[in-house]
Amino acid sequence: MSRHITDDDRRLFIRTYFNMIDDAVKTARIHMGDEQGRRPEIVDFMFGHIEHLAKFGQRFTWPDPAKLAQAAQQDPALQKLLKRASKPTPIRASRADKGGTQ
């Protein structure tokens, strides 16, 4: 079964890898130090795990920002929203009449 991977899927994969790396760093920090109960072998394992995740994560392609911008320009709903947001509101207009001060 072949599935087309969307930009949202890629973002989710990347976010998952960042979360896994963050969790590994937190685990390594817990086991660092000379206090009783600290386990240096866990720290070593976490560093190896982080290296593996980083290497494997480099295989993912980041979403293309130019492609996303082009899609946004062609989205009529987004263009309508931007047009509406750019119109002066009564609050903006009244502040402009008073010189922009409150």
NORWOCOR-V744084 format. One record per residue. N is the residue number from 1. RES is the residue in three letters. SS is DSSP state (alpha for helix, beta for strand, coil for the rest). PSI is psi in whole degrees, 0 to 359 (NA if undefined). OMEGA is omega as a letter, one per 20 degrees, with the letter a starting at -180 (none if undefined). Layout:
BEGIN
N|RES|SS|PSI|OMEGA  N|RES|SS|PSI|OMEGA
END
This chain:
BEGIN
1|MET|coil|118|r  2|SER|coil|140|a  3|ARG|coil|137|r  4|HIS|coil|128|a  5|ILE|coil|122|a  6|THR|coil|171|r  7|ASP|alpha|326|r  8|ASP|alpha|321|r  9|ASP|alpha|316|r  10|ARG|alpha|318|r  11|ARG|alpha|318|r  12|LEU|alpha|316|r  13|PHE|alpha|313|a  14|ILE|alpha|316|r  15|ARG|alpha|320|r  16|THR|alpha|318|r  17|TYR|alpha|318|r  18|PHE|alpha|319|r  19|ASN|alpha|319|r  20|MET|alpha|319|r  21|ILE|alpha|317|r  22|ASP|alpha|317|r  23|ASP|alpha|321|r  24|ALA|alpha|321|r  25|VAL|alpha|316|r  26|LYS|alpha|317|r  27|THR|alpha|317|r  28|ALA|alpha|318|a  29|ARG|alpha|323|r  30|ILE|alpha|323|a  31|HIS|coil|7|r  32|MET|coil|152|r  33|GLY|coil|176|a  34|ASP|coil|1|a  35|GLU|coil|161|r  36|GLN|coil|140|r  37|GLY|coil|352|r  38|ARG|coil|143|a  39|ARG|coil|102|a  40|PRO|alpha|334|r  41|GLU|alpha|329|r  42|ILE|alpha|320|r  43|VAL|alpha|314|r  44|ASP|alpha|316|r  45|PHE|alpha|317|a  46|MET|alpha|321|r  47|PHE|alpha|319|r  48|GLY|alpha|321|r  49|HIS|alpha|317|r  50|ILE|alpha|317|r  51|GLU|alpha|315|r  52|HIS|alpha|314|r  53|LEU|alpha|319|a  54|ALA|alpha|317|r  55|LYS|alpha|316|a  56|PHE|alpha|324|r  57|GLY|alpha|337|r  58|GLN|coil|346|r  59|ARG|coil|338|a  60|PHE|coil|145|r  61|THR|coil|136|r  62|TRP|coil|149|r  63|PRO|coil|141|a  64|ASP|coil|113|a  65|PRO|alpha|327|r  66|ALA|alpha|320|r  67|LYS|alpha|319|r  68|LEU|alpha|319|r  69|ALA|alpha|320|r  70|GLN|alpha|319|r  71|ALA|alpha|322|r  72|ALA|alpha|323|r  73|GLN|alpha|332|a  74|GLN|coil|357|a  75|ASP|coil|110|a  76|PRO|alpha|323|a  77|ALA|alpha|319|r  78|LEU|alpha|319|r  79|GLN|alpha|320|r  80|LYS|alpha|317|r  81|LEU|alpha|317|r  82|LEU|alpha|321|r  83|LYS|alpha|317|r  84|ARG|alpha|320|a  85|ALA|alpha|334|a  86|SER|alpha|345|r  87|LYS|coil|142|r  88|PRO|coil|136|r  89|THR|coil|166|r  90|PRO|alpha|325|r  91|ILE|alpha|315|r  92|ARG|alpha|318|a  93|ALA|alpha|319|a  94|SER|alpha|324|r  95|ARG|alpha|323|r  96|ALA|alpha|324|r  97|ASP|alpha|329|a  98|LYS|coil|9|r  99|GLY|coil|11|r  100|GLY|coil|7|r  101|THR|coil|160|a  102|GLN|coil|NA|none
END
